[in-house]
Amino acid sequence: MFYTNARSGKFIFIISILFGLMPLLAQAATLSLTPGTATLAEGDTVTLAVRVESSDQQVNAVSARLSIPDNFSVVSLSKENSVINFWTTEPEYSNGEVSFEGVILNPGYQGAGRTALTMTLKAKSPGDGNVSFVSGSVLANDGNGSEVLKGMSGATLHVGVAATQIPPSTALPTSPQKAAPGQLFTISSPTFPDQTMWYATTTGTFVFGAPKNATATRILLDQSQNGEPSVTYSSPLSQKRVSALPEGISYLHVQYKENGSWGPVESYKIQIDLTPPLPFAVIFPKGASGFEPTPVIAFNATDTLSGIDHYTMQIDGKAPLDVSAEEAAKTFTLPAQSPGPHTIVVTAFDRAGNSTLGEAGFFVAGVSGIVINYLALGLLIALVLLGALFLGYLLWRRFKHLLIDVTKETGEAESVLHKSFTLLKKDIHSHADKLERAKKTRALTTEETDFLTQFEQELSEAEHIIEDKLEDIPAP
């Protein structure tokens, strides 16, 4: 039973404050693109992950429409490793937009971030472009399908001029070049300008500084450093465009015929890597949650061809940080983070510019959050104690009234018993007196004499027993 008095009103008010504080501790869901920024050249591709985050409650439905900039085309949409289990609308690209809608089966998803969809885009022309959310929705698994999406963040892509688009006047000279001392003739490439570098393209142009008196050319592309040219051209070539170059290290061998005989062979090294680094994990050696605002992480990607060049590290979609391969070979301490859930995305780049993402979530426990949680817990304990005291008070009052009633009834019973016993005793003594008076006129029989003696004795004993029992009753 609830009592509508001032004291119970305060009790209900405190409960209202406690439960009113609870929503302040909750955080809603977000949709974001990872990485948030990227720089690439025309013709390059970039992979963006659509991520959903809900750190405080289970969600079971996600949908979104994203606008793709005009200078990009969509290469593929991948559902692999998606948090979505059932697709109500398959991912599709139409009229410059990517859209999808899906369900996360019971019990839903709750965490610092999971990928819902992966998009691979290709840069068609130089310029900046923004991949942005046109609309989005994240529904809670609360039986009502409550909308809990509070924010969406897209990605900014910067596209530069491709290396192969160097003006023809500099890329493809038509006049022979003078060979350096000790060199027979020159071979250069605007597509692969540095023979020590790795590149992620299979088509390139090569320029030759043919000898002055050359009359024919022989060429060969193979993987041997000492290959012998075998494809003959009846005129001296000054340039050659080659397609379908294989991955790995190749050599372009060139030989000129001069004064009726074939001269020495010059070779040019080409290093091609189209394969991204192998998948890798981002781990937390000291745990992914705790009070430390600068968590320690470790990651180490592997690339089978060109090798790892460097990493970028992006926390919560903010500006990426560069990490060298040497730094990544050991544990890495993150910059100080604010309390709460966070997502880190590490991108490994090989020496050809191919990349692979590794991601993980972590949680930093803040003092303020702990204080609020303990305050809420303290309030709850206080309310329980107040409720217990209030109930105890009601029971005590009830017991007190009951004790008073019992004491009153006991006193009344004792009084009645005394009066009744006194009357009985008086009545019996009256009969005994009659027998005593009869002794003056006649002799009492043996039975009468025994009765008087025994009666006096038993009456005295009964009186003592009753008095003892009454004394045993506890006083109020």
C-alpha positions, -999 to 999 in steps of 0.1 A, spaced: 0 0 0 13 35 -8 5 65 14 -1 98 -2 15 119 25 45 143 24 70 116 34 59 91 7 58 120 -18 95 127 -12 102 90 -16 86 90 -51 104 122 -60 138 107 -52 129 77 -74 119 100 -102 153 118 -100 172 85 -100 154 72 -131 156 106 -147 194 105 -145 196 72 -164 190 85 -199 218 110 -194 242 80 -192 230 66 -226 245 72 -260 227 69 -293 239 51 -324 260 65 -352 268 57 -389 302 66 -403 326 59 -432 361 46 -426 386 60 -435 372 95 -432 397 109 -456 419 95 -484 443 108 -511 447 89 -543 456 94 -580 433 92 -610 426 56 -618 433 44 -582 407 27 -561 397 32 -524 377 10 -501 353 26 -477 335 8 -448 301 18 -437 302 13 -399 274 13 -373 282 20 -336 259 16 -306 277 14 -274 248 15 -249 219 -6 -264 212 -35 -288 201 -24 -323 186 -47 -349 180 -27 -381 203 -5 -403 196 14 -435 213 42 -454 216 61 -487 250 75 -496 258 100 -523 288 92 -545 307 121 -561 307 125 -599 345 119 -603 341 84 -588 326 52 -600 315 22 -579 336 -9 -585 319 -32 -560 296 -34 -530 306 -62 -506 285 -78 -478 314 -99 -465 319 -97 -427 288 -75 -424 271 -72 -391 238 -75 -410 224 -110 -412 193 -105 -433 190 -80 -462 156 -65 -467 170 -44 -496 202 -56 -513 230 -31 -516 228 -13 -550 243 16 -568 219 37 -589 217 74 -600 248 83 -581 237 68 -548 245 36 -529 216 23 -508 210 -7 -485 187 -19 -457 191 -49 -435 183 -66 -402 206 -78 -374 190 -110 -360 182 -113 -323 197 -102 -299 210 -75 -323 243 -57 -321 258 -35 -294 294 -23 -295 320 3 -305 316 -3 -342 310 -30 -369 310 -29 -407 276 -30 -423 288 -26 -460 321 -22 -478 323 -1 -510 352 0 -535 353 32 -555 375 42 -585 387 77 -591 377 88 -627 391 123 -627 412 147 -605 395 168 -579 380 165 -544 348 146 -537 327 139 -507 309 106 -500 281 117 -477 250 102 -461 217 113 -478 197 95 -451 201 68 -425 183 49 -398 193 26 -369 165 10 -349 168 -3 -313 160 -39 -305 135 -28 -278 103 -43 -292 92 -9 -305 118 -3 -332 128 30 -317 150 53 -338 183 58 -321 205 73 -348 221 105 -336 248 113 -362 263 104 -396 298 112 -409 310 107 -445 344 107 -461 364 133 -481 385 120 -510 413 139 -528 422 128 -563 454 140 -580 468 137 -615 480 103 -624 517 98 -631 510 86 -666 494 119 -675 526 138 -678 525 161 -709 537 143 -741 565 168 -746 583 155 -715 569 120 -713 576 109 -748 606 126 -763 611 119 -800 647 128 -803 674 104 -791 688 110 -756 725 110 -749 736 80 -729 755 86 -696 792 77 -695 796 39 -695 760 34 -707 752 22 -742 719 41 -745 691 52 -721 658 36 -711 633 56 -691 596 54 -682 571 81 -672 549 53 -657 577 37 -637 602 65 -633 622 49 -604 635 13 -608 637 9 -570 601 17 -565 570 -5 -566 539 4 -586 503 -8 -587 496 -7 -625 501 -32 -653 503 -8 -682 533 15 -689 552 35 -714 590 32 -720 612 57 -738 645 47 -755 674 69 -763 683 50 -795 719 52 -808 724 76 -837 732 50 -863 706 24 -852 687 6 -880 666 -20 -861 654 -29 -825 650 -61 -805 629 -62 -773 620 -87 -746 600 -85 -714 607 -113 -689 616 -120 -652 653 -126 -659 678 -99 -652 700 -113 -680 673 -120 -707 681 -118 -744 657 -97 -766 640 -118 -793 612 -97 -807 626 -77 -837 614 -44 -851 627 -34 -885 632 2 -874 648 18 -844 621 24 -817 621 55 -796 592 44 -773 570 14 -765 538 10 -746 534 -23 -728 502 -37 -712 494 -67 -690 526 -65 -671 528 -93 -645 531 -89 -608 565 -91 -593 598 -80 -607 602 -78 -645 628 -65 -669 625 -49 -702 655 -58 -724 663 -36 -754 689 -41 -781 698 -20 -812 713 -31 -846 740 -6 -856 764 -8 -886 750 -42 -895 755 -59 -861 735 -62 -829 749 -42 -800 749 -49 -763 716 -53 -743 703 -26 -719 677 -36 -693 651 -17 -673 637 -30 -640 599 -29 -633 584 -38 -599 546 -43 -598 524 -52 -568 487 -53 -572 479 -73 -541 471 -56 -508 488 -66 -476 474 -97 -459 446 -92 -433 459 -84 -398 445 -77 -364 447 -47 -341 452 -60 -305 454 -45 -271 481 -63 -250 469 -47 -218 432 -51 -225 408 -32 -247 391 -14 -218 403 3 -186 411 36 -169 443 43 -190 436 72 -214 466 62 -236 460 25 -244 487 4 -258 481 -14 -292 500 -37 -314 496 -46 -351 518 -60 -377 508 -66 -413 525 -87 -439 529 -81 -477 543 -109 -498 556 -88 -527 567 -52 -521 566 -53 -483 549 -29 -458 558 8 -463 538 25 -436 506 26 -417 479 52 -410 460 51 -377 425 68 -374 406 71 -342 368 78 -343 370 90 -379 394 119 -370 425 129 -390 447 99 -396 482 96 -379 511 82 -399 530 53 -383 562 40 -398 568 3 -403 596 4 -377 573 19 -351 546 -7 -358 572 -35 -352 567 -29 -315 538 -19 -293 524 16 -299 509 40 -274 479 59 -285 474 96 -278 453 105 -248 416 97 -254 385 110 -237 364 86 -216 339 64 -235 339 39 -264 363 44 -293 370 28 -327 405 26 -342 412 18 -378 447 10 -389 455 10 -426 485 -9 -438 501 4 -471 526 -17 -491 553 0 -511 530 1 -542 503 19 -523 479 -10 -519 462 -10 -485 444 -32 -460 423 -22 -430 425 -36 -395 400 -23 -370 391 -27 -333 371 -11 -306 383 0 -271 368 17 -241 383 43 -217 367 44 -183 365 80 -171 364 93 -135 333 113 -141 315 83 -155 325 63 -125 313 90 -101 279 92 -119 276 54 -118 285 52 -81 262 81 -74 233 63 -91 242 31 -72 244 50 -39 210 66 -46 195 32 -53 209 17 -21 197 47 -1 162 43 -16 162 6 -7 173 14 29 147 41 32 121 17 20 132 -9 45 132 16 73 97 28 64 84 -8 63 101 -15 96 84 15 111 50 4 99 56 -31 114 68 -17 147 37 5 150 15 -25 142 33 -47 168 31 -20 194 -6 -17 190 -9 -54 191 12 -56 223 -9 -30 239 -41 -49 230 -26 -82 243 -15 -65 276 -49 -50 281 -67 -83 275 -42 -101 298 -49 -76 326 -86 -79 322 -83 -117 323 -62 -115 354 -87 -93 372 -116 -115 362 -97 -146 374 -90 -130 408 -126 -119 412 -139 -153 402 -115 -172 425 -123 -148 454 -161 -154 449 -155 -192 447 -133 -191 477 -159 -171 496 -186 -195 486 -166 -226 496 -156 -210 529 -193 -203 536 -201 -240 532 -170 -249 553 -183 -225 581 -216 -243 581 -198 -276 588 -178 -259 616 -210 -246 632 -225 -281 629 -197 -294 651 -212 -275 681 -245 -293 679 -233 -327 667 -203 -347 660 -190 -345 624 -187 -377 605 -153 -390 595 -159 -380 558 -169 -345 568 -138 -341 589 -115 -354 561 -133 -331 536 -126 -300 557 -90 -309 561 -84 -319 525 -104 -289 512 -84 -263 531 -52 -279 519 -62 -281 482 -78 -246 482 -45 -232 494 -25 -251 468 -48 -239 440 -44 -203 451 -6 -206 450 -6 -222 415 -28 -195 401 -7 -167 416 25 -183 402 11 -186 366 -1 -150 367 34 -139 377 48 -157 347 29 -135 323 55 -108 310 48 -72 319 40 -49 289 
